[in-house]
């Protein structure tokens, strides 16, 4: 393998990062719209894309190590170091462009993740407040597993069930 193969792997990784941006934006729209019914599907899709990104990153690491050895650089070189040690020609610019695009996508992903986490925290807080407001007379349990307040309200039982 060589520089062309690495560039192809980087394109694939960029496509996956763009897909991750899309999935996070999709998740954000569901959160904004209150469509919690579909949130588990969106979250699962985000996790699936993350798995693919990790696999692509591993493949990239292997290819960078092989190409670094070929170009006379350290085998544990980063993509930035590999671009700096590229032989004269277009590879410094090509690898630098890949690196910049991936950094931009990573920034977008972090921002979307942070906003989505804020939405989830706000929804959780709102749910807890709503549940707490439903029964203001909630008491704690004693050592026998009963509440310390006797039930005085009337109860209906449906005997037809």
Number of C-alpha atoms within 10 A of each C-alpha: 9 13 19 10 13 20 17 12 17 20 15 16 22 21 15 18 23 17 16 25 23 15 21 24 18 16 25 21 14 17 18 14 9 13 11 14 9 12 17 11 12 19 15 12 16 20 14 12 18 16 12 16 20 13 13 18 16 12 15 21 18 15 19 24 19 20 22 24 15 14 16 12 17 17 17 15 18 14 18 14 15 25 21 15 17 19 12 7 8 10 18 17 13 14 21 17 13 19 17 13 15 19 13 12 18 17 13 17 20 13 14 20 17 12 15 20 14 12 16 15 12 12 16 12 12 12 12 11 11 11 11 12 11 9 9 8 9 11 11 10 11 9 6 6 8 11 13 10 11 7 8 6 5 5 6 5 6 5 5 4 4
